[in-house]
Amino acid sequence: MTAVLLGSGLAGSSAGDLQSQIVAGKSAASSLKSQIAADSAQIRQTGHGLADANRRLGALQQQLSAREAQLRTVQTRLLAARNRLVDLENQLERATRALAANLVADY
């Protein structure tokens, strides 16, 4: 009879251990599922943030391209204006020399 009591005690103890392991396993699984859900939400949020950043980057790149085109236009116009100024300065120099020569010739 003692053997039966010991055997039933062991069986009860083993069943209790098994039950507590099952509960612990379910708790761990639930905790992991919660962590996975939180990580997934963070990944989605980061993905949205990345998409927003990419959109802003695209807009900034378009603005940069437009500004670079404006810069090239201004540089071209500046070079043309500089060349025109040099031509006018040369023309003024020739006219000044011609005027001086005419004044000397008249006296």
C-alpha positions as CSV (number, residue, x, y, z in Angstrom):
1,M,0.0,0.0,0.0
2,T,2.9,2.3,0.7
3,A,4.2,1.6,-2.8
4,V,0.8,2.6,-4.2
5,L,0.8,5.9,-2.3
6,L,4.3,6.7,-3.3
7,G,3.5,5.8,-6.8
8,S,0.4,8.0,-6.9
9,G,2.3,10.8,-5.2
10,L,5.0,10.7,-7.8
11,A,2.4,10.5,-10.6
12,G,0.7,13.6,-9.1
13,S,4.0,15.4,-8.7
14,S,5.0,14.6,-12.2
15,A,1.7,15.7,-13.6
16,G,2.0,18.9,-11.6
17,D,5.5,19.5,-13.0
18,L,4.3,18.8,-16.5
19,Q,1.3,21.1,-16.0
20,S,3.6,23.9,-14.7
21,Q,5.9,23.4,-17.7
22,I,3.0,23.6,-20.1
23,V,1.8,26.8,-18.4
24,A,5.3,28.3,-18.4
25,G,5.7,27.3,-22.1
26,K,2.3,29.0,-22.9
27,S,3.3,32.1,-21.0
28,A,6.7,32.2,-22.9
29,A,4.9,31.7,-26.2
30,S,2.4,34.5,-25.3
31,S,5.3,36.8,-24.3
32,L,7.1,36.0,-27.6
33,K,3.9,36.7,-29.6
34,S,3.5,40.1,-27.8
35,Q,7.2,40.9,-28.5
36,I,6.8,39.9,-32.2
37,A,3.7,42.1,-32.5
38,A,5.5,45.0,-30.9
39,D,8.6,44.5,-33.2
40,S,6.3,44.2,-36.2
41,A,4.6,47.5,-35.3
42,Q,7.9,49.2,-34.9
43,I,9.1,47.8,-38.3
44,R,5.9,49.1,-39.9
45,Q,6.4,52.5,-38.3
46,T,10.0,52.6,-39.3
47,G,9.0,51.6,-42.9
48,H,6.5,54.4,-43.0
49,G,9.2,56.8,-41.7
50,L,11.6,55.6,-44.3
51,A,9.0,56.0,-47.0
52,D,8.3,59.6,-45.8
53,A,12.1,60.3,-45.8
54,N,12.5,59.0,-49.3
55,R,9.6,61.2,-50.5
56,R,11.2,64.2,-48.9
57,L,14.6,63.3,-50.3
58,G,13.0,63.0,-53.8
59,A,11.4,66.4,-53.4
60,L,14.7,67.9,-52.3
61,Q,16.6,66.3,-55.2
62,Q,14.1,67.8,-57.6
63,Q,14.6,71.2,-56.0
64,L,18.3,70.8,-56.2
65,S,18.1,69.9,-59.9
66,A,16.0,73.0,-60.5
67,R,18.5,75.2,-58.6
68,E,21.4,73.7,-60.5
69,A,19.7,74.4,-63.8
70,Q,19.1,78.0,-62.6
71,L,22.7,78.3,-61.6
72,R,23.9,77.1,-65.0
73,T,21.6,79.6,-66.7
74,V,22.9,82.4,-64.5
75,Q,26.5,81.4,-65.1
76,T,25.9,81.4,-68.9
77,R,24.3,84.8,-68.7
78,L,27.0,86.1,-66.5
79,L,29.7,84.9,-68.9
80,A,27.8,86.5,-71.8
81,A,27.5,89.8,-69.9
82,R,31.2,89.7,-69.0
83,N,32.1,89.1,-72.6
84,R,29.9,92.0,-73.7
85,L,31.5,94.2,-71.0
86,V,35.0,93.3,-72.3
87,D,33.8,94.1,-75.9
88,L,32.4,97.5,-74.7
89,E,35.6,98.3,-72.8
90,N,37.7,97.5,-75.9
91,Q,35.3,99.6,-78.0
92,L,35.6,102.5,-75.5
93,E,39.4,102.2,-75.6
94,R,39.5,102.4,-79.4
95,A,37.0,105.3,-79.4
96,T,39.1,107.1,-76.8
97,R,42.3,106.6,-78.9
98,A,40.5,107.7,-82.0
99,L,39.1,110.8,-80.3
100,A,42.6,111.7,-78.9
101,A,44.1,111.2,-82.4
102,N,41.4,113.4,-83.9
103,L,41.9,116.1,-81.3
104,V,45.7,116.1,-81.9
105,A,45.1,116.2,-85.7
106,D,42.8,119.2,-85.3
107,Y,45.4,121.2,-83.5
